[in-house]
Amino acid sequence: MSIYNLDHLFNPQTIGLLGRYDCHSCLEEVVYENLKSCQEKHVVMINLEGCQGRNCWFRNYGPCYGSLDEAPADIDLLIVSLPLTEIPAVLAAGGKCRVKNMIITRGREAAESDAHEQEIIAAARKNGIRLLGFKSFGLIVPGRRFNTSFFEAAPADGHMALISQSGAIISSILDLAAKKGVGFSHVVSLGSLADIDFGDIIDYLGWEYNVRGILLYIENLHDVKKFLSACRSVSMVKPIVAIKGGKSDLAREVVQKHTGYSAGDDHVYDTALRRAGVIRVQTIDELLAAGVSLSPQSLTAGENLGVITNSGGVGVLVVDSLLDRQLPLAVLPNNLQDRLQKDFQPYSGGLNPICISNAADSRRFIDVIELSLVEGNFDTMMVVMILSGWLDPTLIINEVRKTAAEQRVKMMYIWLGNRGDHAARAIELEDAGTSIFFSVEDAVNAYFYGMRYYAKLKKVVVVPPRFSRAIEYDYHQAEDLIASWSGKEPRRLSESAGKEILEAYRLPVNETRVVRSFAEAVEQAAAIGYPVVLKNNDPAHYYRSDFQGVRLGLSDRDALARAWMALEAANGLSGDHGFTVQKMIGPGAIDLHLGTRTDREFGPYIFLGMCGLSARMRANEAVILPPLNRLLAGKLIEKSWLHSCRQWLPFELEKLEEILVRLSQLVVDFPQLLEIDVDPLMFHDGRFQVVDVKVVLQDRGLVAPEHLATTPYPNQYEFHAVLRDGTKVLVRPIRPEDAEAHYAFVSSLSRQTSYYRFFSYEKELDDQQMSRFTQIDYDREIAIIAVVEQDGREVTIGVNRLVYYAHSNEHEFAIVVADEWQQSGVAAILMEKLIEIARDRRLKSIYGLVLSDNIKMLRFSKKFGFRITGREDDMVRIELDLTQPAAGEGA
């Protein structure tokens, strides 16, 4: 349902309070008193025990109803405190009287089960009612004085939103925030995520203008795909900070007992949050500090930091604090050093921080700051002042504000001493480019979290490099193999079978022959060439060396005979599986452990680690979610132990990146692959080879890409077409690797074409815009491009884009074709495909905005069934109703 009805949840006009109440209903009295504080809301009281009792506390507050049927219709929000067994009937009545949202404050009791919860969820969907809960403490919107919670003291108004599964954690955070004078825009207790979840609230609050950052406390997730999609979208425009509870095995067991749902592996959570652009912290103190720090004033635009101070001792503390958090200071340019040496003595020659005299007055501070702004090439400047009678910090800030804005430098001031004289003025002086702190720790925290957010945004705009050759594989061969071996129960394959699947995706496996007699072994060893390896091929022996199931370095027939007798004596000939004869590889220059596993929440993930005992203990493993491109494969390598010895690696990284991408594609294509364990992947004689692999299959009834936490490149939308003049074009979804070609495409548009597409003249796109156009979330948008081949490279000649807006639950399309390819038929091809995709995704309608003088576009869209549904100034809204049968499309 996404954000359906959430406007009525956060800003209801009519609120109902329903339960079985008597004189002991103290919590509900707190809720009612909280609701009364918002005079704009109409509160309806419903007591299923009746309203005539002498001790019914409702009698003190006004009219009371004995059932939902008796209450006024169109309740926007109903707060229910009943056992779960009674709630389906309430939902049925709520559907009749148009209840839009329901908060369920109670959770499962001893006599209740999963079946009761599922019955409630089904009844809510049937009646179109959104659920917040179970075990929700409610929500608070301080700016509207709207409080449905059990907390008697609402937090102050602010610009951070807090979303938590745990009401107790909310209580702890609110208490700490009150002591620090921190406010919130929204506070939401999700409870056990029966319906409304993290993804819904993040999508909703991402469009709220007064929300500048979002804080999360997570125990588990039900819809990881929706969560990651919402976070990726919102984190591009406002920071999201999270604590994940349940890092250890014991803590995850507690989470399961507490919520009824199991949590996934913490390492997988970590990589998933990073992939979604979420900043993860470990403590409540950190969560609150990050939220406060990540204000617009503290967000930096680069890594070059300059520090100016009138105290050498404080300057040392600042440097230590920064370096403890691995935040380097910029090197002073030579010209700045020369000017400081010449004009401002004494000062710390050539060093950053720039330490000027403790007797420096306001004018000296202003002159040093302005010189450093102009000559220093800084992105952020931290000015540390020990305040004294001869310093006027207000004058300093106002004097340098213009220069800082011109140089696009963020200014961070630390005022130490005499706080009482200046604290009131600090609020008036802060703006988008200026922030003021009263301790070194707070300023360094702000810079640290600002840099973490900056680093995440910076990573987004990196264009993935292409491989030097195409990634080819045989999908149908792998499909036939997996279909023949997979069943409803997990099945561990023999090593030889696992290698066949890997070979279909062109993963480099060492030569492996299955034999069932000694004579066959001798024949195959001679064909492969000595030395060879003899292995037991029985999949029941997961670690063959534990069962004496491997003999290495067999140099001749006699050695092979001795090995055969030893394996047969230890294990017996493994039935249909037999033994395998393999070429002896090694010793390797380097051995790696990699593969895929299936997390209970996030589905498949890819790991890279060390071989041997470390592999069994899963120590020193780096993990990442598929799908991978070359850039993401490189990030996995960077997170692994390989990064620390990168300069000594005997292979080019591209070779390992290609193996990881092939492995990723394999697990993306086949949900049946529960586990792939390559141990080792050996680099020997200039190439990688899979020496051993263990594969587990299970048919779980899933169809790709349902099993993935993130939607992969939708290659089902690729096709070839022919234009009117016979030119062949490839039509396909856009990829991150298309950034360079897309930049050239936009830059080639004429002024009029650009104006009609962007409603302004966009000659060039910056890196942020380019990443937004090419690194898209296929869950919520699609961009179909038409490319032709020119001089051996792909050239983009047109693009049609469909974007989902969560706040309005609408999909907007926008199409543009290169000037020289207009009237070629490519626009019709792109539009037909986009409408086909919209229907495939079961959208009800799509719309576009067209300038009123763009007659050609209005005529073009009419051919596809679009009709004008609105006009405003010089803009026309056109819409296509997809619930009607397709008629005349492409005419």
C-alpha positions in Angstrom: 0.0 0.0 0.0 3.0 2.3 0.3 2.0 5.7 1.7 -1.8 5.2 1.0 -3.8 7.0 3.8 -0.7 8.2 5.6 -1.7 11.9 5.3 -4.7 11.0 7.5 -2.4 9.2 9.9 -0.1 12.1 10.5 -2.7 14.8 10.2 -6.1 13.3 11.1 -9.2 15.5 11.6 -11.2 12.9 13.5 -9.6 10.5 16.0 -11.3 7.6 17.7 -10.2 5.9 21.0 -11.6 2.4 21.3 -11.3 -0.2 24.0 -12.8 -1.8 27.1 -12.2 0.9 29.7 -13.0 1.4 33.4 -11.6 3.6 36.1 -8.3 1.9 35.9 -7.6 2.8 32.3 -4.8 5.3 33.2 -2.7 4.8 30.0 -5.7 5.6 27.8 -6.4 8.7 30.0 -2.9 9.9 29.2 -3.5 9.3 25.5 -6.8 11.2 25.7 -5.2 14.1 27.5 -2.5 14.3 24.9 -5.0 14.4 22.1 -7.0 17.1 23.8 -3.9 19.4 23.6 -4.5 19.7 19.8 -7.6 21.8 19.6 -8.0 21.2 15.9 -8.8 17.5 16.3 -12.2 16.0 17.0 -11.8 13.1 19.4 -14.4 10.3 19.5 -14.5 7.9 22.5 -15.8 4.3 22.1 -16.0 2.1 25.2 -17.1 -1.5 24.4 -17.9 -1.9 28.1 -20.6 0.8 27.8 -20.6 4.4 28.8 -23.1 4.3 31.7 -20.9 3.0 34.5 -20.3 5.3 37.4 -16.6 4.9 37.2 -16.2 5.3 33.5 -13.6 7.9 33.1 -14.9 8.9 29.7 -17.9 10.5 31.4 -15.5 13.3 32.5 -14.6 14.2 28.9 -17.8 14.3 26.9 -19.9 12.0 24.7 -19.1 8.3 24.6 -20.3 5.6 22.2 -20.8 1.9 23.1 -19.6 0.6 19.7 -18.0 1.7 16.5 -21.3 1.4 14.6 -22.8 4.1 16.9 -19.8 6.5 16.4 -19.6 9.2 13.6 -18.3 7.9 10.3 -15.1 8.9 8.5 -12.7 8.4 11.4 -9.2 9.2 10.1 -7.4 7.4 12.9 -8.7 4.8 15.4 -6.5 3.9 18.4 -7.4 0.4 19.6 -6.5 -1.2 22.8 -8.1 -4.7 22.6 -6.9 -8.3 22.6 -6.0 -9.4 19.1 -8.9 -11.9 18.9 -11.4 -9.0 19.0 -9.8 -6.8 16.4 -11.0 -8.5 13.1 -14.6 -7.5 14.1 -13.5 -3.9 14.7 -11.9 -3.8 11.3 -15.0 -5.1 9.6 -17.0 -2.4 11.4 -14.3 0.2 10.5 -14.6 -0.6 6.8 -18.3 0.2 6.9 -17.8 3.5 8.6 -14.7 4.5 6.6 -11.9 4.3 9.1 -8.7 5.1 7.3 -5.9 4.2 9.8 -5.7 2.1 13.0 -3.1 2.1 15.8 -3.0 -1.2 17.6 -1.4 -0.7 21.0 -1.4 -4.3 22.3 0.6 -7.3 21.1 0.1 -11.0 21.1 -0.8 -12.6 24.4 -0.1 -16.1 25.6 -3.3 -17.6 24.1 -2.9 -15.8 20.7 -0.9 -16.9 17.7 0.5 -16.0 14.3 -2.9 -17.0 12.9 -4.6 -14.2 14.9 -2.1 -11.6 13.5 -2.5 -12.8 10.0 -6.3 -12.7 10.3 -6.1 -9.0 11.4 -3.7 -8.1 8.5 -6.0 -9.8 6.0 -9.1 -8.0 7.4 -7.3 -4.6 7.3 -6.4 -5.1 3.6 -9.9 -6.2 2.8 -11.3 -3.0 4.4 -8.6 -0.6 3.1 -7.4 0.3 6.6 -3.8 0.9 7.4 -2.3 -0.6 10.5 0.3 0.8 12.8 1.4 -1.9 15.3 1.1 -4.4 16.8 2.5 -3.0 20.2 2.8 0.5 18.9 3.2 3.4 21.3 1.7 5.7 18.7 3.1 8.7 17.0 3.9 12.4 17.8 4.0 15.4 15.5 5.2 18.2 17.9 4.8 21.0 15.4 1.0 20.3 15.3 0.8 19.5 19.0 -0.4 16.1 17.9 0.4 13.2 20.3 -1.3 9.8 20.3 1.4 8.2 22.5 1.6 7.2 26.1 4.3 9.8 26.8 3.0 12.6 28.9 5.6 15.1 27.9 5.9 15.5 24.1 9.3 16.4 22.7 10.1 19.9 21.4 9.5 20.7 17.8 12.5 20.2 15.5 13.7 19.0 12.1 14.6 15.3 12.8 12.2 12.4 12.4 12.5 9.4 14.7 11.2 6.0 13.6 11.6 3.0 15.9 10.2 -0.5 16.4 10.7 -0.2 20.1 8.7 2.2 22.2 11.2 1.8 25.1 14.0 3.0 22.8 11.9 6.0 21.8 11.4 6.8 25.5 15.1 6.7 26.1 15.9 8.9 23.1 13.3 11.4 24.0 14.6 11.7 27.5 18.2 12.2 26.3 17.0 14.7 23.6 15.1 16.7 26.3 18.2 17.1 28.3 20.1 18.3 25.3 17.4 20.6 24.1 16.9 18.6 20.8 13.5 18.6 19.1 11.8 16.3 16.5 9.5 16.9 13.6 7.9 13.4 13.9 8.2 10.5 16.3 6.7 7.1 15.1 6.5 3.8 17.1 6.1 1.1 14.4 5.8 -1.8 16.8 5.9 -5.2 15.0 5.4 -3.9 11.4 2.0 -5.5 10.8 1.4 -3.2 7.9 2.9 0.3 8.0 6.7 -0.2 8.1 10.0 1.6 7.7 9.7 1.9 3.9 6.3 3.5 4.1 7.3 6.1 6.7 10.6 6.9 5.1 8.9 7.4 1.7 6.3 9.7 3.3 8.7 11.8 5.5 11.2 12.1 2.6 8.8 14.6 1.0 8.1 16.6 4.2 9.8 20.0 3.9 10.4 20.4 7.6 12.2 17.0 7.9 15.9 17.5 7.4 17.1 14.1 8.6 15.6 10.7 9.7 16.7 8.6 12.6 16.0 4.8 12.8 16.0 2.1 15.4 15.7 -1.3 13.6 15.3 -4.7 15.0 14.2 -6.5 11.9 12.6 -5.9 8.5 9.7 -7.5 6.8 9.9 -5.9 3.3 13.6 -5.3 2.7 13.1 -4.4 -0.9 10.7 -1.6 -0.1 13.0 -0.4 2.8 16.1 -0.3 0.7 14.3 1.4 -2.2 12.9 4.1 0.1 16.3 4.7 1.8 18.1 4.9 -1.6 15.6 7.5 -2.8 15.4 9.7 0.3 19.1 9.5 1.4 20.0 11.4 -1.8 18.3 14.5 -0.5 18.4 14.1 3.3 20.5 12.0 5.6 19.3 8.8 7.2 21.0 7.5 10.4 20.3 4.1 11.9 21.0 1.8 14.9 20.5 -1.9 14.2 19.7 -3.9 17.2 20.7 -7.6 17.3 24.3 -7.8 16.3 25.2 -11.0 18.1 23.6 -14.4 17.8 22.2 -14.1 21.3 20.8 -10.6 20.6 19.1 -11.8 17.4 17.5 -14.6 19.5 16.2 -12.0 21.9 14.8 -10.0 18.9 13.0 -13.1 17.7 11.4 -13.7 21.1 10.5 -10.0 21.5 9.0 -9.4 18.0 8.1 -12.9 16.8 10.4 -12.4 13.7 14.0 -13.5 13.2 16.6 -10.9 12.2 19.2 -11.5 9.5 23.0 -11.6 9.8 24.5 -8.3 11.1 27.2 -8.2 8.4 24.5 -8.4 5.7 22.6 -5.6 7.4 25.7 -3.5 7.4 26.3 -3.9 3.7 22.6 -3.4 2.9 22.4 -0.2 4.9 25.6 1.1 3.3 24.2 0.2 -0.2 21.0 2.1 0.6 23.0 5.3 1.7 22.2 4.9 5.4 24.7 6.0 8.0 25.0 3.3 10.7 25.9 4.1 14.3 26.2 1.9 17.4 24.7 3.8 20.3 21.8 6.1 21.1 24.2 8.9 22.0 25.7 8.5 18.5 22.3 8.4 16.9 21.2 11.6 18.5 24.6 13.3 17.9 24.5 12.4 14.2 21.0 13.6 13.8 21.8 17.0 15.4 25.1 17.2 13.4 23.6 16.5 10.0 22.0 19.8 9.6 22.2 21.7 6.4 24.9 24.0 8.0 27.2 21.1 8.7 27.0 19.3 5.3 30.3 19.8 3.6 31.0 20.0 -0.2 34.5 18.5 -0.1 37.3 17.0 1.9 39.7 20.0 2.3 39.4 21.2 5.9 41.2 24.3 7.2 41.4 25.2 10.9 42.2 28.7 12.3 42.5 29.3 16.1 43.9 31.8 18.6 45.0 29.0 20.9 47.8 26.5 20.2 46.6 24.1 22.9 43.1 24.0 21.6 44.4 23.6 18.1 46.3 20.5 19.2 43.0 19.1 20.7 41.2 19.8 17.5 43.9 18.0 15.4 43.8 15.0 17.7 40.0 14.8 17.6 40.0 15.0 13.8 42.7 12.4 13.3 41.2 10.0 15.8 38.2 9.9 13.5 40.5 9.6 10.4 39.6 13.1 9.2 42.7 14.7 7.6 43.5 18.4 7.5 44.3 20.0 4.1 47.9 21.0 3.3 48.3 24.7 3.1 49.2 26.0 -0.4 52.6 27.6 -0.7 51.1 31.0 -1.7 49.0 31.0 1.5 52.0 30.1 3.6 54.0 32.9 2.1 51.3 35.5 2.7 50.7 34.4 6.3 54.5 34.4 7.0 54.8 37.9 5.5 51.7 39.6 7.0 50.7 37.8 10.1 53.3 37.1 12.7 53.4 35.2 14.9 51.7 32.2 13.4 52.4 28.4 13.2 54.5 28.5 10.0 53.3 26.2 7.3 51.0 24.2 9.5 47.3 23.5 9.5 45.8 24.5 12.0 46.7 28.1 11.4 47.5 29.3 15.0 47.5 33.1 15.3 48.3 35.0 18.4 46.1 34.6 21.5 46.1 38.4 21.5 44.6 38.6 18.0 41.6 41.0 17.8 38.6 40.8 15.6 40.3 42.5 12.6 43.2 40.1 12.7 40.8 37.1 12.7 38.8 38.6 9.8 41.9 39.2 7.7 43.4 35.7 8.3 40.0 34.1 7.6 39.4 36.0 4.4 43.0 35.4 3.1 42.6 31.7 3.8 39.2 31.6 2.1 40.6 33.1 -1.1 44.0 31.3 -1.2 43.5 28.1 0.8 41.3 26.0 -1.6 39.3 24.8 1.4 35.8 23.2 1.3 35.2 23.7 5.1 36.8 26.1 7.5 36.7 25.5 11.3 37.4 28.7 13.2 38.2 28.1 16.9 37.9 31.2 19.1 38.8 31.6 22.8 36.4 34.5 23.4 37.7 37.5 25.1 36.9 41.2 25.6 38.7 42.2 22.5 36.9 39.7 20.2 33.5 40.4 18.6 32.4 37.0 17.1 29.3 38.5 15.6 31.4 41.1 13.7 33.8 38.4 12.5 31.0 36.1 11.2 29.2 39.0 9.4 32.4 40.4 7.9 33.5 37.1 6.3 30.1 35.8 5.3 30.2 37.2 1.8 33.7 35.9 1.0 32.8 32.5 2.3 29.7 32.4 0.1 31.7 33.5 -2.9 34.3 30.8 -2.3 31.6 28.2 -1.5 33.2 27.3 1.9 31.2 26.0 4.8 32.1 27.9 8.0 32.1 26.2 11.4 32.8 28.4 14.4 33.7 27.1 17.8 33.2 29.6 20.6 34.9 28.7 23.8 34.5 30.7 27.0 31.9 33.4 27.9 29.1 31.2 26.4 26.4 33.0 28.3 27.2 36.3 26.6 27.0 34.9 23.1 24.7 31.8 23.0 21.6 33.8 22.3 23.2 35.5 19.3 24.4 32.2 17.8 20.9 31.1 16.7 20.5 34.4 14.8 23.9 34.1 13.0 23.5 30.5 11.7 22.5 30.0 8.1 23.0 27.4 5.4 26.7 28.2 5.2 27.4 29.0 8.9 27.2 26.8 12.0 28.3 27.7 15.6 29.4 25.2 18.4 30.3 25.6 22.0 32.7 22.6 22.3 35.4 21.0 20.2 33.7 17.6 20.5 30.3 18.9 19.1 32.0 20.6 16.1 34.2 17.5 15.3 31.1 15.3 15.6 29.2 17.5 13.2 32.1 17.5 10.7 32.6 13.7 11.1 29.0 12.9 10.3 28.8 15.5 7.6 31.8 13.9 5.9 30.3 10.4 6.2 27.2 11.7 4.4 29.3 13.5 1.8 31.3 10.4 1.2 28.1 8.4 0.6 26.9 11.0 -1.9 30.3 11.1 -3.6 30.3 7.3 -4.1 26.9 7.6 -5.9 28.3 9.7 -8.7 31.2 7.3 -9.5 30.7 5.8 -12.9 31.3 2.0 -12.9 34.1 1.1 -15.3 33.4 -1.4 -18.1 35.1 -4.7 -18.5 37.6 -5.0 -21.4 35.4 -7.7 -22.9 31.7 -8.7 -22.8 30.4 -10.9 -19.9 28.9 -13.9 -21.7 27.4 -17.1 -20.2 25.0 -19.9 -21.0 21.8 -19.3 -19.1 19.9 -22.2 -20.6 22.7 -24.7 -19.8 22.6 -23.7 -16.2 18.8 -23.7 -16.2 18.7 -27.3 -17.4 21.3 -28.4 -14.8 19.6 -26.7 -11.9 16.1 -27.9 -12.9 17.3 -31.5 -13.0 18.8 -31.4 -9.5 16.7 -29.0 -7.4 13.7 -30.1 -5.3 11.5 -28.9 -2.4 14.1 -29.8 0.2 17.7 -28.5 0.3 20.0 -30.7 -1.7 23.8 -30.6 -1.6 25.4 -31.3 -5.0 28.5 -33.3 -5.6 31.6 -31.3 -6.4 31.5 -32.3 -10.1 27.9 -31.2 -10.4 28.6 -27.9 -8.8 31.4 -27.2 -11.2 29.2 -27.9 -14.1 26.9 -25.1 -13.0 29.8 -22.7 -12.6 31.2 -23.6 -16.0 27.9 -22.6 -17.6 28.5 -19.1 -16.4 32.2 -19.3 -17.6 33.6 -19.3 -14.1 37.1 -20.8 -14.4 37.0 -24.4 -12.9 39.9 -26.8 -12.9 39.5 -29.8 -15.1 37.5 -32.5 -13.2 36.6 -36.0 -14.4 34.2 -38.4 -12.6 35.4 -42.0 -12.3 33.8 -45.1 -10.9 36.6 -47.6 -11.2 40.4 -47.6 -10.9 40.8 -48.3 -14.6 38.8 -45.2 -15.4 40.9 -43.2 -13.0 44.1 -44.3 -14.7 42.7 -43.5 -18.1 41.5 -40.0 -17.0 44.7 -39.2 -15.2 46.7 -40.0 -18.3 44.4 -37.8 -20.4 44.7 -34.9 -17.9 48.4 -35.3 -17.2 50.1 -36.0 -14.0 50.3 -34.8 -11.2 46.7 -35.2 -10.3 44.3 -35.1 -7.3 41.9 -37.9 -6.3 38.8 -36.8 -4.4 35.7 -38.4 -2.9 32.8 -36.9 -4.9 30.1 -37.7 -2.3 28.2 -34.5 -1.4 27.6 -35.8 2.1 31.3 -35.2 2.9 31.2 -31.4 3.1 34.8 -31.0 4.2 36.4 -33.9 2.4 39.7 -33.6 4.3 37.9 -34.4 7.6 37.0 -37.8 6.1 40.4 -38.5 4.5 38.6 -37.9 1.2 41.4 -36.1 -0.7 44.8 -37.2 -2.0 47.0 -34.5 -3.5 50.0 -34.4 -5.8 49.7 -37.9 -7.3 52.7 -38.0 -9.7 52.2 -41.4 -11.4 50.1 -44.6 -11.7 51.5 -46.2 -8.5 50.7 -43.1 -6.4 47.2 -43.1 -7.9 46.7 -46.7 -7.0 47.8 -46.1 -3.4 45.4 -43.1 -3.2 42.6 -45.1 -4.6 42.9 -47.9 -2.1 43.2 -45.4 0.8 40.0 -43.5 -0.3 38.1 -46.7 -0.9 39.1 -48.0 2.5 38.2 -44.8 4.3 35.0 -43.9 2.5 34.0 -46.6 0.1 33.3 -45.8 -3.5 30.5 -43.2 -3.3 27.7 -44.9 -5.2 26.6 -42.9 -8.2 28.9 -40.0 -7.3 32.2 -42.0 -7.5 35.5 -40.3 -7.2 37.0 -37.4 -9.2 40.3 -37.1 -10.9 41.5 -33.5 -11.2 44.6 -31.7 -12.4 46.8 -30.8 -9.5 47.0 -27.0 -9.2 49.4 -25.2 -7.1 50.7 -24.3 -4.8 48.8 -21.1 -5.6 50.3 -17.7 -5.4 47.1 -16.8 -3.5 44.0 -18.7 -2.3 40.6 -17.1 -1.8 37.4 -18.2 -0.3 34.2 -16.8 -1.9 30.7 -17.7 -2.8 27.1 -16.9 -1.9 24.7 -17.6 1.0 21.1 -16.9 1.6 20.2 -14.5 4.5 16.8 -15.0 6.1 15.8 -11.4 5.5 17.9 -10.1 2.6 18.1 -13.2 0.5 21.4 -14.0 -1.4 24.6 -12.2 -0.6 28.1 -12.6 -1.9 31.1 -13.1 0.4 34.9 -12.9 0.0 37.4 -14.1 2.6 40.3 -16.3 3.6 40.7 -20.0 3.0 41.4 -22.7 5.6 40.1 -22.5 9.2 39.1 -18.8 8.6 36.6 -20.0 6.0 34.9 -22.4 8.4 34.7 -19.7 11.1 33.6 -17.1 8.5 36.3 -14.8 9.9 37.6 -11.8 8.0 34.8 -12.1 5.4 33.5 -9.1 3.4 29.9 -9.3 2.2 27.8 -7.5 -0.4 24.3 -7.8 -1.9 23.9 -8.7 -5.5 23.5 -7.6 -8.3 27.1 -6.5 -8.8 28.7 -4.4 -11.5 32.5 -3.9 -11.8 32.4 -1.0 -9.4 30.6 -2.9 -6.7 32.8 -5.9 -7.1 35.7 -3.6 -6.6 34.1 -2.3 -3.4 33.8 -5.9 -2.1 37.5 -6.4 -2.7 38.3 -3.1 -0.9 36.4 -4.3 2.1 38.2 -7.7 2.2 41.6 -8.6 3.6 43.0 -8.2 0.0 42.9 -4.4 0.3 45.6 -4.3 2.9 48.0 -6.1 0.6 46.8 -4.7 -2.7 50.2 -3.5 -3.9 51.6 -7.0 -3.7 48.7 -8.9 -5.4 50.0 -11.1 -8.2 46.9 -10.5 -10.4 45.0 -7.6 -12.0 41.9 -6.7 -10.0 39.8 -6.8 -13.1 40.2 -10.6 -13.3 38.8 -11.1 -9.8 36.1 -8.5 -10.4 34.9 -10.4 -13.4 34.6 -13.6 -11.4 32.6 -11.9 -8.8 30.3 -10.3 -11.4 29.8 -13.7 -13.0 29.0 -15.3 -9.7 26.6 -12.5 -8.9 24.8 -13.0 -12.3 24.4 -16.7 -11.6 22.7 -16.1 -8.2 20.6 -13.3 -9.6 19.2 -15.6 -12.3 18.5 -18.7 -10.1 16.6 -18.4 -6.8 17.2 -22.1 -6.3 20.9 -21.5 -5.5 20.8 -21.5 -1.7 24.6 -21.6 -1.3 27.7 -21.7 -3.4 31.0 -22.2 -1.5 34.2 -21.9 -3.5 37.1 -22.9 -1.3 39.6 -22.3 -2.7 39.7 -20.1 -5.7 43.4 -20.4 -6.5 45.5 -18.0 -8.6 48.2 -20.1 -10.2 50.3 -19.7 -13.3 48.7 -16.4 -14.3 45.0 -17.4 -13.9 42.3 -18.1 -11.4 40.8 -21.6 -11.0 38.0 -22.9 -8.9 39.6 -25.9 -7.2 36.7 -27.0 -5.0 33.1 -25.9 -4.7 30.0 -26.9 -2.7 26.6 -26.0 -4.0 23.2 -26.4 -2.2 20.0 -26.2 -4.2 16.3 -25.8 -3.1 13.3 -24.9 -5.2 11.5 -22.4 -2.9 8.8 -21.5 -5.5 10.4 -18.2 -6.3 10.8 -16.6 -9.7 13.8 -14.3 -10.3 14.2 -11.5 -9.2 11.7 -12.1 -6.3 14.5 -13.6 -4.2 16.7 -10.4 -4.3 16.7 -7.5 -1.9 17.5 -5.1 -4.8 16.1 -5.3 -8.3 18.7 -6.2 -10.9 19.0 -4.8 -14.4 15.7 -5.7 -16.2 17.2 -7.4 -19.3 13.7 -8.6 -20.2 13.0 -5.2 -21.6 15.9 -5.3 -24.2 15.0 -5.7 -27.9 16.2 -4.7 -31.3 14.2 -2.5 -33.7 14.5 -1.0 -37.1 13.8 2.7 -37.9 12.1 4.1 -40.9 15.3 4.5 -42.8 16.5 0.9 -42.0 18.8 1.9 -39.2 19.1 -0.9 -36.5 18.7 0.3 -32.9 19.0 -1.5 -29.6 16.3 -0.4 -27.1 17.1 -1.3 -23.5 17.0 0.0 -19.9 19.7 2.5 -18.9 22.7 1.4 -16.9 25.1 3.2 -14.6 27.8 2.5 -17.2 25.9 4.7 -19.7 26.8 7.9 -17.9 29.4 9.1 -20.5 27.2 8.4 -23.4 24.2 10.0 -21.7 26.2 13.1 -20.9 27.1 13.4 -24.6 23.5 12.8 -25.6 22.2 15.7 -23.3 25.0 18.0 -24.4 24.0 17.4 -28.0 20.4 18.6 -27.6 19.4 21.9 -29.2 18.3 24.7 -27.1 14.6 24.1 -28.0 14.7 20.4 -27.5 16.4 20.8 -24.1 13.8 23.5 -23.1 10.9 21.2 -24.1 12.4 18.3 -22.1 13.7 20.1 -19.0 11.7 23.3 -19.1 15.0 25.1 -19.1 18.1 25.1 -21.2 20.4 22.3 -19.8 23.5 22.3 -21.9 25.4 20.1 -19.5 24.6 18.0 -16.5 26.7 17.9 -13.3 27.8 14.7 -11.7 24.9 14.6 -9.3 22.4 15.0 -12.1 24.1 12.4 -14.2 24.1 9.8 -11.5 20.4 10.5 -10.8 19.7 9.9 -14.5 21.8 6.7 -15.0 22.0 5.0 -11.5 18.3 4.4 -11.1 16.4 2.2 -8.8 14.5 -0.2 -11.1 11.9 -0.8 -8.4 10.5 2.7 -8.7 11.6 4.1 -12.1 12.7 3.0 -15.5 14.5 4.7 -18.3 14.5 3.1 -21.7 17.2 4.3 -24.2 17.6 3.8 -27.9 21.2 3.3 -29.0 22.9 2.9 -32.3 26.5 1.8 -33.0 28.8 4.4 -34.4 32.6 3.8 -34.8 32.4 0.7 -32.6 30.7 2.4 -29.7 27.1 2.9 -28.5 25.6 6.3 -29.1 22.3 7.2 -27.3 19.7 8.8 -29.6 16.6 8.9 -27.4 15.4 8.2 -23.9 11.9 7.7 -22.3 11.8 7.8 -18.6 9.1 6.7 -16.1 9.5 8.0 -12.5 7.5 7.0 -9.4 6.6 9.8 -6.9 5.8 8.1 -3.6 4.2 11.2 -2.0 1.4 11.3 -4.7 1.5 7.7 -5.7 1.8 8.7 -9.4 4.1 7.8 -12.3 5.4 10.6 -14.6 6.9 9.9 -18.0 9.3 12.2 -20.0 10.6 11.5 -23.5 13.4 13.2 -25.5 15.0 12.3 -28.8 18.2 13.8 -30.3 17.5 16.4 -32.9 18.9 14.6 -35.9 16.9 11.5 -35.0 13.5 13.2 -34.7 10.9 12.0 -37.2 12.8 8.7 -37.5 10.3 6.6 -35.7 12.4 6.2 -32.5 10.1 8.2 -30.4 7.1 5.9 -31.2 9.3 2.8 -30.4 10.3 4.3 -27.0 6.7 5.3 -26.2 5.3 1.9 -27.1 7.8 0.1 -25.0 7.3 2.4 -22.0 3.5 1.9 -22.1 4.1 -1.9 -22.3 6.3 -1.7 -19.2 3.7 0.4 -17.4 1.1 -2.2 -18.2 3.5 -5.0 -17.2 3.9 -3.4 -13.8 0.1 -3.1 -13.5 0.1 0.7 -13.2 -3.3 2.4 -13.4 -2.2 5.5 -15.2 0.9 7.5 -16.3 1.1 11.2 -16.8 3.4 13.8 -18.4 3.9 17.6 -18.3 4.2 19.3 -21.6 4.7 23.0 -22.4 1.6 24.4 -24.1 3.5 25.5 -27.2 5.0 22.1 -27.7 2.3 21.2 -30.3 4.3 18.4 -31.8 4.4 16.5 -28.4 0.8 17.1 -27.7 -0.2 15.6 -31.1 2.3 12.7 -30.7 0.9 11.8 -27.3 -2.7 11.9 -28.5 -1.9 9.0 -30.9 -1.2 6.8 -27.9 -4.4 7.6 -26.1 -3.2 10.4 -23.8 -5.7 13.1 -23.0 -5.3 16.5 -21.4 -6.4 16.5 -17.8 -5.2 19.9 -16.5 -3.6 23.2 -17.4 -1.6 25.7 -15.3 0.1 28.7 -16.8 2.1 27.5 -19.8 2.0 23.8 -18.7 -0.3 21.1 -19.8 -0.9 17.8 -18.0 -1.5 14.8 -20.1 -2.6 11.4 -18.8 -3.0 7.8 -20.1 -5.6 5.6 -18.4 -4.0 2.1 -18.4 -7.1 0.4 -16.9 -8.7 0.7 -20.4 -7.8 -1.8 -23.1 -4.9 -0.7 -25.4 -6.3 0.9 -28.5 -4.5 2.6 -31.3 -1.1 2.6 -29.6 1.7 3.3 -32.0 -0.7 4.5 -34.7 
